[in-house]
Amino acid sequence: MNLIPTVIIALDVFEHLADPEKTARALVGRLAPGGYLHQNFESNPKRNDLDLSTEEQRDATLAYLHSTLEVVWQKEGYWVLRKPGRTPSQPGAALWE
């Protein structure tokens, strides 16, 4: 049985990835319809050793997320996004595949 997540939390993650958009696409692909992604993508102009993504990658990743998911709430760079569709808690929806 493969569980389908209804909530994914990716706080302070994307800026440390070499290919953040690829990871964002994978997360959205696994997220249940009606599920929520909590995310932020910190921008660090100094790009320390652990900051692998570029500003261009940040912009592309955020553009993908915001064109694919619905913005539910945001404040100071923290976003809660919702995948369109019926939530698994609604009758007839399964939490597993």
N, C-alpha and C positions, 0 to 999 in steps of 0.2 A: 504494500500500500504506500503510495506517495502522497504525503500531505501537501496541500496547496496553501501557501501562506496568505492570510488575510491582512497582515501588517508586516511590513519590512522597515527596519530602522537602519538608515545609513548616515549616521552623523559623524562628521570628520573622517570620512572614508575616501571620497572621490579624489580629493586633492593629492592623495598618496599613491594613486594608481597610474601606471604608464599608459593605459587605455581606458579612461573612465567611461566613455560612451559605450564601449563594448560591455562593460559591467552593468551600466544602467539598462541597456537593452536586455541583458540576461535577467536582471531583477524584475523588470516590467513583464517579461515573458513568463516568469514563474508566478507572479502576483495574481491572485484570484480576481475575477471580475468583481468590481465593487470594493476591492481591497485598497489599502492605504500604504503609501510610501512616505515615510518621514525622512527628509534629507536636508542637508546643507552642503555647500561646496565653497569652502573658505578660499579666498584669494590671498595669496602671499606673494607680493612683488619681489621679495628677496629670494624666493624659491630655495629654501633650505634643503639639506641632503635628503630629507624624506618627502619633499614636495615634488613629485615626479611629473605631474600634469602641467601643461602650459595654459596660458590664458585662452588661447584659441581652442584647446580641448575643453576647457571649462565652459566657454561660450557655446560650443557645439553640443556638449552634454546637457546643459540647461535648456537649450533650444529644443532638443529631442524630448526631454522629460516634460516640458511645458506644452509641447504640441501633442503629446500622446496621452497625458494624464490631465485631469481637471484639478485646478488649484482650489483647495478647500480652505486653507488658512496659510498665512505667511507673516513673519515678523522678523526683521533684522537678519535676513539671510536664511532663516529656518522656514522650510516649506513642508506643508502636508498636502500631498497630492493623492487623488483618487483615480483608480482605473475604472473607466466606464463599464457598466454592466450591473447585473444583479448580485448583491452581496451573498456570500455563502450562508449567512444566517437567515436568509429568506426561505420560506417553504419551497421545497423542490430543488434546492441548490445543495450540492455535495461539497464537503471539505476535503475530499480525496478523489483521486482518479483511479 
